[in-house]
Every structure is written in C-alpha cells, then in structure tokens.
C-alpha cells in the first residue's frame, strides 16, 4: 500500500484547491498542513509519505529546508515544490517544480503527481475531463 500524499501550503485556499484537484483525479490518503513544522513533526512521528508537495516560501522554513529535513528521515521521497518564482528555488535540479499561477497550475500539479505516484502507463488519460474537473473544484470554493 502506498503512503500518504502530503501537501504543505501556508495559504489555506490554495491548499484546499490542491487537495480538491488531487481527489478529483482519484488520489486518496491526502494529508494537508498549513505549517511545514507541523508536517515535519508528523513525519518524525511515523507518517510515511509517498509524495510530498510543498510551497517554497513559507513563514517557518522554505520548502527546500523542509525536504532536506525529511530526507534525513526517509530517503528518496518524490517531492514537488510549488512556487510563483521557480528561479528563486536553489538546488532546482534536485526537485520537481510546478509554477503557481495560471489556469494550468492545478492540471500541471496533478500531472506531476501522477508521474511520481503511478506507473507512467496509468496516467495517459490525464487530459480527459480536465475542464469538468476544474469547474467542479472552482465552483465548490
């Protein structure tokens, strides 16, 4: 059984929308945190991530700092950093990056999670009904 998809984002609306889009894409066991320190604490207590999705800029620590701390506990956890300014992420080659902003942000995020979480042959249908899924999440919030 796969572990959790962990989302860390200090902006609540973005966090909820990311969760909504991932659920609409069929993902289960999504654990959300507004605080990177709270997420790190839960991981230290045994929460096993399959994928970590984290904002880059947060008040308590950066997403890179969080992922470096997690890597001391679990090696080779697939990770995605979301940011409005991809050029500001140091060590960019080490992490997957999805740029915030624009209508395709959530689509790009789901696509990247599917690439990391599932076998490549299982996400070929990703573009089907994408517009409908967007509308359901947007109208929900």
C-alpha positions as CSV (number, residue, x, y, z in Angstrom):
1,X,0.0,0.0,0.0
2,X,1.3,3.4,-0.9
3,X,1.8,6.0,1.8
4,X,0.3,9.4,2.0
5,X,0.4,12.4,-0.3
6,X,1.5,15.2,1.9
7,X,0.5,18.8,1.0
8,X,2.2,21.7,2.7
9,X,1.0,25.2,1.8
10,X,0.5,28.2,4.1
11,X,-2.3,29.7,2.0
12,X,-5.5,27.8,3.0
13,X,-7.4,28.4,-0.3
14,X,-4.5,27.1,-2.4
15,X,-4.2,24.1,0.0
16,X,-7.9,23.2,-0.3
17,X,-7.9,23.6,-4.1
18,X,-4.8,21.4,-4.5
19,X,-6.5,18.7,-2.3
20,X,-9.7,19.0,-4.3
21,X,-8.0,18.6,-7.7
22,X,-6.0,15.6,-6.4
23,X,-9.1,13.9,-5.0
24,X,-10.9,14.5,-8.3
25,X,-8.0,12.8,-10.0
26,X,-8.6,9.8,-7.9
27,X,-6.0,10.2,-5.2
28,X,-6.8,9.1,-1.6
29,X,-4.9,9.4,1.6
30,X,-4.0,13.1,1.2
31,X,-2.8,14.8,4.3
32,X,-2.7,18.6,4.4
33,X,-0.7,21.0,6.6
34,X,-0.6,24.8,6.7
35,X,2.7,24.6,8.6
36,X,5.9,22.9,7.5
37,X,6.9,22.4,11.1
38,X,3.6,20.5,11.8
39,X,4.2,18.4,8.7
40,X,7.8,17.6,9.8
41,X,6.6,16.7,13.3
42,X,4.1,14.2,11.9
43,X,6.6,12.7,9.6
44,X,9.0,12.4,12.5
45,X,6.2,10.6,14.4
46,X,5.9,8.0,11.6
47,X,3.7,9.5,8.8
48,X,5.1,7.8,5.7
49,X,4.9,10.0,2.6
50,X,4.8,8.6,-1.0
51,X,4.9,12.1,-2.4
52,X,5.5,15.5,-0.7
53,X,4.1,18.6,-2.3
54,X,5.3,21.8,-0.6
55,X,5.2,25.5,-1.2
56,X,8.6,27.1,-1.5
57,X,8.1,30.3,0.6
58,X,6.6,29.8,4.0
59,X,7.0,31.7,7.2
60,X,8.6,29.0,9.3
61,X,11.0,27.5,6.7
62,X,11.3,27.1,2.9
63,X,10.1,24.0,1.1
64,X,13.7,23.1,0.3
65,X,14.6,23.2,4.0
66,X,11.6,21.0,4.8
67,X,12.5,18.5,2.1
68,X,16.1,18.4,3.4
69,X,14.9,17.6,6.9
70,X,12.5,14.9,5.6
71,X,15.4,13.3,3.6
72,X,17.2,12.7,6.9
73,X,14.2,10.5,7.9
74,X,13.1,9.0,4.6
75,X,15.5,8.8,1.6
76,X,14.3,9.3,-1.9
77,X,10.8,10.5,-1.3
78,X,9.5,12.1,-4.6
79,X,8.9,15.7,-3.9
80,X,7.3,18.7,-5.7
81,X,8.0,22.3,-4.9
82,X,5.3,24.8,-5.9
83,X,6.3,28.4,-6.3
84,X,5.4,31.6,-8.1
85,X,9.0,32.2,-8.8
86,X,10.8,29.0,-9.9
87,X,14.1,30.9,-10.5
88,X,14.3,31.6,-6.7
89,X,14.5,27.9,-5.8
90,X,18.0,27.0,-5.0
91,X,19.0,23.4,-5.8
92,X,16.4,23.3,-8.6
93,X,17.8,20.3,-10.3
94,X,17.1,18.2,-7.2
95,X,13.4,18.7,-7.0
96,X,10.4,18.7,-9.3
97,X,9.0,22.3,-9.6
98,X,5.5,23.3,-10.6
99,X,4.9,27.0,-11.1
100,X,1.9,28.6,-9.3
101,X,-0.4,30.9,-11.2
102,X,-2.5,30.5,-14.3
103,X,-5.3,28.1,-15.0
104,X,-3.0,25.2,-15.7
105,X,-1.3,25.2,-12.3
106,X,-3.7,22.5,-10.9
107,X,-3.6,20.4,-14.1
108,X,0.2,20.6,-14.1
109,X,0.3,19.6,-10.4
110,X,-1.9,16.6,-10.9
111,X,0.1,15.5,-13.9
112,X,3.3,15.7,-12.0
113,X,1.9,13.8,-9.0
114,X,0.6,11.1,-11.3
115,X,4.1,10.8,-12.9
116,X,5.7,10.4,-9.5
117,X,3.0,8.3,-7.8
118,X,1.8,6.0,-10.5
119,X,3.4,4.0,-13.3
120,X,3.7,6.0,-16.5
121,X,1.2,3.9,-18.4
122,X,-1.6,4.7,-15.9
123,X,-1.8,8.4,-16.5
124,X,-2.3,8.6,-20.2
125,X,-5.9,9.7,-19.7
126,X,-4.9,12.8,-17.7
127,X,-6.4,15.3,-20.1
128,X,-9.8,13.7,-20.3
129,X,-12.5,15.7,-18.5
130,X,-9.9,18.1,-17.2
131,X,-12.1,21.1,-17.8
132,X,-15.0,19.5,-16.0
133,X,-12.8,18.7,-13.0
134,X,-11.5,22.3,-12.9
135,X,-15.1,23.6,-12.9
136,X,-16.2,21.3,-10.1
137,X,-13.3,22.4,-7.9
138,X,-13.6,26.1,-8.7
139,X,-17.4,26.2,-8.2
140,X,-17.0,24.3,-4.9
141,X,-14.8,27.0,-3.4
